[in-house]
Amino acid sequence: QGQLVESGGGLGQAGGSLRLSCQASGSICSIKNMDWYRQAPGQQRELVAATRGPLTNYADSVKGLFTASRVNAKNTLYLQMNSLKPAHTAVYYCHLWGPGDSWGQGSQVTVSS
């Protein structure tokens, strides 16, 4: 899948939406595992969404609010974040693995109240 380049982060307002994109430099068609992590200041990196084949599991804190998806034809992953809260403020990372193992560079999301 090569390198992963993230975009779409920035400043959001509570109750609003943001969409993160993660574009791979190579094909992602054969990649079955797709994760989104986040790391807030002073905290450990946390798994937000984990896709294994057709199934995605979400952290309880984002269930029903965030949706992970992919468009193979565009070699791109997405994380749609709705009903944003200040607690969602963090650096978000995409991760593709199996086969290969690639991480995005991180995308800062800041949610103001």
HUBEL-V162480 format. One record per residue. N is the residue number from 1. NEAR is the number of other C-alpha atoms within 12 Angstrom. D_LAST is the distance of its C-alpha to the last C-alpha in Angstrom with 2 decimals. Layout:
{{N & NEAR & D_LAST} {N & NEAR & D_LAST}}
This chain:
{{1 & 32 & 37.11} {2 & 22 & 37.09} {3 & 24 & 34.05} {4 & 31 & 30.53} {5 & 30 & 28.26} {6 & 32 & 24.57} {7 & 27 & 22.51} {8 & 27 & 19.47} {9 & 30 & 16.69} {10 & 23 & 14.35} {11 & 24 & 10.91} {12 & 28 & 9.04} {13 & 22 & 6.20} {14 & 21 & 5.14} {15 & 18 & 8.64} {16 & 22 & 10.28} {17 & 27 & 13.10} {18 & 33 & 14.73} {19 & 30 & 18.32} {20 & 37 & 19.94} {21 & 34 & 23.66} {22 & 43 & 26.29} {23 & 34 & 29.65} {24 & 35 & 32.81} {25 & 20 & 35.76} {26 & 22 & 38.14} {27 & 24 & 38.61} {28 & 32 & 36.43} {29 & 23 & 38.69} {30 & 18 & 40.28} {31 & 30 & 37.15} {32 & 25 & 36.40} {33 & 31 & 33.59} {34 & 44 & 30.09} {35 & 39 & 27.17} {36 & 46 & 23.55} {37 & 34 & 22.35} {38 & 34 & 19.30} {39 & 25 & 19.23} {40 & 24 & 16.42} {41 & 17 & 17.45} {42 & 10 & 20.21} {43 & 11 & 20.48} {44 & 12 & 23.13} {45 & 18 & 22.97} {46 & 26 & 22.13} {47 & 26 & 23.69} {48 & 35 & 21.24} {49 & 37 & 23.87} {50 & 30 & 27.64} {51 & 31 & 30.02} {52 & 19 & 33.69} {53 & 19 & 35.79} {54 & 14 & 34.64} {55 & 16 & 32.37} {56 & 25 & 28.77} {57 & 25 & 27.26} {58 & 25 & 23.57} {59 & 23 & 21.91} {60 & 13 & 21.16} {61 & 19 & 17.43} {62 & 27 & 17.31} {63 & 19 & 20.30} {64 & 19 & 20.00} {65 & 25 & 16.80} {66 & 31 & 18.33} {67 & 31 & 21.78} {68 & 38 & 24.08} {69 & 32 & 26.95} {70 & 33 & 29.63} {71 & 19 & 31.95} {72 & 21 & 35.12} {73 & 14 & 36.65} {74 & 19 & 33.90} {75 & 26 & 33.78} {76 & 33 & 30.03} {77 & 42 & 27.51} {78 & 36 & 24.14} {79 & 42 & 20.99} {80 & 29 & 19.12} {81 & 36 & 15.59} {82 & 24 & 14.30} {83 & 25 & 11.65} {84 & 29 & 9.33} {85 & 26 & 7.30} {86 & 19 & 6.09} {87 & 23 & 9.74} {88 & 39 & 11.05} {89 & 28 & 10.79} {90 & 32 & 14.54} {91 & 35 & 17.66} {92 & 42 & 19.15} {93 & 40 & 22.94} {94 & 44 & 25.41} {95 & 43 & 28.76} {96 & 40 & 31.96} {97 & 28 & 35.07} {98 & 19 & 38.38} {99 & 17 & 40.33} {100 & 19 & 39.05} {101 & 21 & 35.84} {102 & 30 & 33.25} {103 & 28 & 29.72} {104 & 34 & 27.27} {105 & 24 & 26.26} {106 & 29 & 22.59} {107 & 32 & 19.60} {108 & 28 & 16.41} {109 & 35 & 13.20} {110 & 29 & 9.96} {111 & 27 & 6.66} {112 & 19 & 3.78} {113 & 16 & 0.00}}
